[in-house]
């Protein structure tokens, strides 16, 4: 969508802003964009649960 930014896309499509760097690495041809115009298609990186850097709340509580 027009006006989308890297971190908002990572949150919406990948579940966490912590995936922003992976999203940017996957789309280096657009790295100079801060805010996207309508119509840009980005590739989504494969981010597994182990790569997110964050534990779900139920795992954090379990320790």
Backbone bond lengths (Angstrom), bond angles and torsions (degrees), N, CA, C in turn:
res aa  C-N    CA-C-N  psi(-1)  N-CA   C-N-CA  omega(-1)  CA-C   N-CA-C  phi
1 X - - - 1.457 - - 1.525 110.11 -
2 X 1.306 114.66 149.64 1.454 118.53 177.58 1.520 110.04 -60.66
3 X 1.322 115.63 133.87 1.454 121.37 179.07 1.511 114.48 92.86
4 X 1.336 117.43 -7.74 1.468 119.50 177.60 1.520 110.50 -61.86
5 X 1.318 115.52 147.77 1.458 121.99 176.28 1.519 108.36 -122.59
6 X 1.319 116.68 162.00 1.459 122.50 -175.04 1.522 112.90 -51.54
7 X 1.313 117.78 -49.61 1.460 119.92 -174.82 1.523 112.40 -68.00
8 X 1.323 116.94 -35.55 1.465 120.21 178.07 1.525 111.12 -67.38
9 X 1.319 116.40 -38.34 1.465 120.50 178.08 1.523 110.02 -67.08
10 X 1.330 116.84 -43.80 1.469 120.13 178.61 1.522 110.85 -60.18
11 X 1.303 117.00 -42.23 1.464 120.47 179.61 1.523 111.10 -65.30
12 X 1.315 116.34 -48.92 1.467 120.77 -176.36 1.531 112.54 -68.20
13 X 1.323 117.25 -43.68 1.467 120.65 -172.30 1.528 113.61 -93.09
14 X 1.338 117.16 -27.58 1.468 120.32 -174.33 1.522 112.62 -115.46
15 X 1.329 117.05 -6.98 1.445 120.74 173.81 1.512 116.44 93.96
16 X 1.333 118.21 -5.88 1.458 119.81 -179.01 1.527 110.41 -162.69
17 X 1.321 115.37 142.27 1.461 120.09 174.29 1.525 111.50 -65.32
18 X 1.329 117.36 -18.00 1.468 120.32 -179.79 1.530 111.76 -66.91
19 X 1.318 118.07 -11.07 1.468 121.96 178.55 1.527 112.49 -93.25
20 X 1.321 117.42 6.71 1.458 121.12 -177.47 1.524 111.96 -58.53
21 X 1.316 118.57 -45.22 1.468 121.26 -178.84 1.528 111.10 -62.43
22 X 1.331 117.60 -41.07 1.469 120.97 178.92 1.528 110.11 -64.88
23 X 1.315 117.10 -40.51 1.460 121.37 177.85 1.527 110.37 -62.30
24 X 1.315 116.90 -42.89 1.463 121.10 179.61 1.525 111.17 -66.24
25 X 1.323 117.85 -41.85 1.475 121.12 177.86 1.525 111.54 -61.80
26 X 1.314 116.66 -34.37 1.470 121.47 -179.08 1.532 111.78 -74.01
27 X 1.318 117.12 -15.75 1.467 121.93 -174.42 1.523 112.00 -131.70
28 X 1.310 116.51 50.62 1.463 121.06 -175.75 1.530 113.61 -59.90
29 X 1.325 117.42 -24.80 1.469 119.64 179.13 1.533 111.92 -65.59
30 X 1.328 117.06 -15.84 1.467 121.52 179.56 1.533 112.20 -114.28
31 X 1.306 117.65 13.62 1.461 122.27 -171.94 1.532 112.49 -60.82
32 X 1.316 117.92 -25.14 1.472 119.82 -178.36 1.527 112.92 -82.92
33 X 1.316 117.56 -1.84 1.468 120.78 178.98 1.521 110.33 -89.26
34 X 1.308 115.27 138.41 1.457 121.33 175.57 1.522 109.77 -103.40
35 X 1.309 115.06 -46.17 1.457 123.09 178.39 1.526 106.73 -123.58
36 X 1.326 116.70 127.67 1.457 120.88 -171.99 1.521 112.87 -87.70
37 X 1.346 115.79 140.89 1.459 119.35 170.07 1.532 108.83 -77.42
38 X 1.310 117.45 165.36 1.461 121.20 177.25 1.527 109.65 -63.38
39 X 1.324 116.13 145.55 1.457 121.34 173.19 1.515 116.16 96.55
40 X 1.314 119.01 -7.37 1.462 121.01 178.00 1.529 108.34 -73.93
41 X 1.323 116.12 132.51 1.463 121.51 178.09 1.519 107.87 -109.42
42 X 1.322 116.46 124.21 1.459 121.71 179.42 1.523 110.10 -108.44
43 X 1.323 115.42 149.19 1.457 121.21 171.78 1.519 108.21 -86.39
44 X 1.320 116.54 137.12 1.458 120.76 178.35 1.519 109.74 -95.87
45 X 1.331 117.32 129.17 1.465 119.47 178.42 1.522 110.75 -71.88
46 X 1.305 115.40 156.33 1.458 120.68 174.01 1.521 107.09 -82.47
47 X 1.301 116.09 106.77 1.465 121.22 179.89 1.519 107.89 -113.13
48 X 1.306 115.84 109.26 1.447 120.15 177.21 1.510 110.47 -81.51
49 X 1.319 116.32 164.63 1.467 121.16 179.50 1.518 111.03 -56.99
50 X 1.325 117.24 -35.05 1.455 120.18 -178.28 1.519 112.25 -70.69
51 X 1.330 118.72 -18.97 1.459 121.57 -178.03 1.519 113.98 -94.48
52 X 1.324 117.66 -5.62 1.453 119.09 -172.17 1.523 113.45 -73.17
53 X 1.324 117.84 -25.02 1.445 120.77 -178.60 1.515 112.99 81.51
54 X 1.314 117.12 -1.59 1.457 121.71 -179.42 1.518 108.99 -129.97
55 X 1.304 115.67 141.54 1.462 120.59 175.90 1.528 109.10 -96.52
56 X 1.326 116.79 145.17 1.459 118.17 172.49 1.522 110.06 -61.75
57 X 1.322 118.63 153.14 1.468 121.43 -176.23 1.529 113.49 -53.95
58 X 1.331 118.38 -37.65 1.457 119.59 -178.71 1.526 112.38 -68.85
59 X 1.337 118.45 -25.29 1.465 120.93 176.36 1.529 110.82 -81.22
60 X 1.342 116.97 -35.88 1.461 120.43 177.62 1.527 110.52 -62.51
61 X 1.313 116.13 -42.97 1.459 120.63 -178.73 1.524 111.60 -65.92
62 X 1.338 115.97 -33.89 1.472 120.37 -178.14 1.516 110.75 -74.36
63 X 1.315 116.13 -22.88 1.443 121.31 176.40 1.448 113.53 79.58
